[in-house]
Amino acid sequence: MIYDNVKPAAFLERLNRFTAYIEIDGRVEKCHVKNTGRCWELLTICAPVLVQEVDSAQRKTRYDLIAVYKGERLVNVDSSAPNRVFAEWLSQGCLFKTTTLIKPEKTFGDSRFDFYVEGDGRQAFVEVKGVTLEDNGVVRFPDAPTQRGIKHLKDLMRCQQAGFDAYVAFIVQMKGVRYFEPNWDTHPEFGVVLRQAAQMGVHVLALDCQVTENSITPGEPVKVVLD
């Protein structure tokens, strides 16, 4: 995934889930935040960020916030990126050797999953989650309680019981991490349900990303710890 018109800026203040103030080229501008998560450890005052300039008369803001430097680590915070990264990973034959169908936004029961995939004679539903929370090399999800995430896990278990393969894929929007685990402190129930899902046969994947100032691409598998 490539971004064009990327520029450096400094983060100043988050006004709400969708809007922040940045300083760019010596002036203060409003910026669209492409991530509704808390991101408290990332979006700190004067944090160096990368924004994409979008010239459109239909927009209220001129810039999209796409990445943040946390020390030397560059973290992509674009919530639309994980699905695109996972789709690229699928197309590389990393899930099935021969993928015959990739269908985004497929429903099962009353849930809509990010992907329905067919390949190697198998049928799978996949839910993708973006991960930006990191502490000492450990990455965690979620960064805020998510009842919607729990519902997805329970419905993936129903997919498994109905004879489909079921996957939850955590896309770690950075490089150089040690392992992934549920965020037991913020939402222990999510961790409990994720562990139950894994015990029932739902595949739990974590994949890091190569992140540059103007791109994010699939990286390598990350160890998953559910204990």
Buried (B, 14 or more C-beta within 10 A) or exposed (E): BEBEEBBEBBBBEBEEEBBBBBBBEEEEBEBBBBBEBBBEBBBEEEBEBBBBBBEEEEEEBBBBBBBBBBEEBBBBBBBEBBBBBBBBBBEEEBBBEEBEEBEBEBEBEEBEBBBBBBBEEEBBBBBBBBBBBBEEEEBBBBBBBBEEBBEBBBBBBBBBEEEBBBBBBBBBBBBEBEBBBBBEEBBEBBBBBBBBBBEBEBBBBBBBBBBBEBBBBBBEEBEBEBE
